[in-house]
Amino acid sequence: MPKPHPNVFDSDPKSLAEMMGMDGDAERIWRPEELAAIFRHQLAAPVKFDMSNLDVGMAKRLETVSVAQGLLVKSFGDLLQHPHPPVELLNLTKEFAKAVSTHPDSPVPADVARVLYFASIAAAMTRCGKRITRLDDASLRDGIRWAAELGWLDDDTLSLLNEGLRLLEHGEAVTND
């Protein structure tokens, strides 16, 4: 009598996932050209924050600042390249990127979100003279340098990150927000 084949449904799911290379903790490996395309898409994505999650004062301030400055920010790219972006929007962008980079079901690759995180901090430092992070200088310098060394960034973001690095390396003062 032939020996019965083992039933796959009786196997340990974790063992099967590991055998198939589907470890739940592993992040997908993205090619640089894929990351570049996703980052370009993220920069072009409309800046739409859910105002219902903000306290009334912050929502009103964002509206007032945007109207007063005639702010024409339609995307994250517009915000990061604006000569005088509202610090509040940069801070919200930083918090959004931080949340997206650590969310297990995020459709945005963690590296793309991390670049957006460091770029929003660099924009606040270089364009507003404000520090919107509690990272110490060494950690911030390492993070911005990491982002700037990625080979798939657009020229505007790379320039912004390098400006932020220069500020940090020359010890130019930025105030905590």
Steps between C-alpha positions, in 0.01 A plus 500: 500500500645840403592741776248791516629843403509751783214748488624857460202620704634313801831689486605785724411828317814676624723219373326509164538877476872478580546219250329707232700811589195680633631600840246747635770719652700536181453814293484472123827576329445790262722580205636858488295585189184381675579713806569800275162459328316457830676803648412714196141386538505584872638849428220556250234370739257764624563630849176412670505468872194378683409816689261302719804349673638842588395711790286798402780750565749319275247457219410870515869600507576288193209656315601853607867453411416351163260780409721781639805382310307429184642153531467301182599163634339224307750223565775389736751612237347850496517513879864390518608745229294797621728792603303559823285195576285496814690321776171339604464327162862386509445359848185319388691363201775379732247328727320348200829364362601363839168317537513364144860380539411281797152381397514132405228532233624823344493505121796741510844337538664592830801659326275734301320604819831550682626730225179704527554509878855637475413732211220664703742555789762642261239733344399632843865563590606659172188691400350589839795493739305254718588160640199268496668193644640390833779304331844611615731656241702182444191284440342763278823540303523121455137479385525787253834368370346153455214651298733723294716202406214307343548479128134540404411849627397788278733802481273733702473262796871424488577872503265554796662218697848633423394847620383343824829315536698821449299670776570216739867468409563873543307510826266770375228565751146390446242542770290219642139521401 
